Amino acid sequence: MTWTFGGALAGLPPGVAWAALGGAAVAGVVFVWWSYHRALVEISPGRRAILCALRWLPWLGLLLILAAPTRIHRT
């Protein structure tokens, strides 16, 4: 399958677009982890994992929307 990017990533080669999208995803995940790691209140590890997942899922969904797939070609 070949993914055709739209939006801001439309003019970039696919490798560069995937790298930019992956870098933004990793940066968001690291920021969420860091924000709960540096919290003023002690959070149990189980609760921290749930809260991180609840913040990661919308972030990753937003990145998928920003990638704006225009077409997926089957090769």
Buried (B, 14 or more C-beta within 10 A) or exposed (E): EEBBBEEEBEEBEEEEBBEBBEEBBEEBBEEBBEEBEEEEEEBEEEEBEEBBEEBBEEBBEEBEEBBEEEEEEEE
